[in-house]
C-alpha cells in the first residue's frame, strides 16, 4: 500500500518558504533543508525573501555564515556580532561574505565584538558595501586602515560605532568625517583619541553627534566637549 503524503508536503513551495521564514533557529533550518528536495527549496526561498539576518547568540563559523548570506540575496541588514558562545568568524568569513550578491545592497552591518577579525577582513568586506548607512565595529581591534577603507567605499554612511576601538587614531577619524559627508553620529567611547581631535571633527561637520558627549582621554579621565 502506497504511503499517504503528509499534509505539510502538499503545501506549495511559496507557503513552505513562508513557514520556514518564521523559524529563527539556524540549526532547525539546516535540519529542515535536509529532509527532502522540496524542503531544501523552501528553505532557500525563505532565505531569499529575508531583508535581515542576525547571527547574534548563535555559534557560527565562516563557511556556514557565508552560505546563509549567499542565499539571502535580498538582504539589507546583517548582524554577525559576537555571540555568547564565542565568535567563530574570521577574516576568511568576511572575505566570503564580500563575494555574495547582497553585499552591495546592505545598509546595515554589525561586527560588534568580533575579536578574531582584522583590518584585512574588514577592508575586503567594506570595499563592496557601497550602500552602507550604519556600521558597528565596536569591540574589535581595527585600525585606521579600516577607517580609510570605510571613507573610500561608504559615501552614504550615517552612523558608525567605534566603541572600544583603541587602535584607531586621529588621522583615520578626520579622513572618515571629511569623506563621509552624510555622517550624522559617531560613537568613540573607550578610544584613545584626544579631545582636540573631536573639536576638529566638529569644525569639519558641526552637526556631527559625537557619543558619548563626554569623550575619554588617553589616561581614562573624562573631558566634556565644548558646547556650541
Secondary structure, 3 states (H helix, E strand, C coil): CCCCCCHHHHCCHHHHHHHHHCCCCHHHHHHHHCCCHHHHHHHHHHHHCCCEEECCCCCCEHHHHHHHHHHCCCCCEEECCCCCCCCECCHHHHHHHHCCCCHHHCCEEECCCCCCCCHHHHHHHHCCCCCCCEEECCCCCCCHHHHHHHHHHCCCCCEEECCCCCCCCHHHHHHHHHHCCCCCEEECCCCCCCHHHHHHHHHHCCCCEEECCEEECCCCCEEECCCC
